[in-house]
């Protein structure tokens, strides 16, 4: 049971990390974890302090890199090429 909880905590931690990353679109989170933008917002609201959530929402609102439809067409990756790899 503990390993399942650790796995869930690790996934939750990674989703929060991806949500904070400027260049990781919500679509990448959906593809990897099955959470749409609304679900990510709900997860962030439940797991961050109120002030951190408000800061995140302010930062993400209107950010072109967080939505594939708003992105520059020449950008076809979810992660920065210098970012460490997660498996």
DAVEN-V791691 format. One line per field, one symbol per residue. ss: DSSP state (2 for helix, 1 for strand, 0 for the rest). A space follows every 50 residues. Layout:
BEGIN
ss=???
END
This chain:
BEGIN
ss=02222222222222222222000002222222200022222222222002 2222222222000222022200000000000000000
END
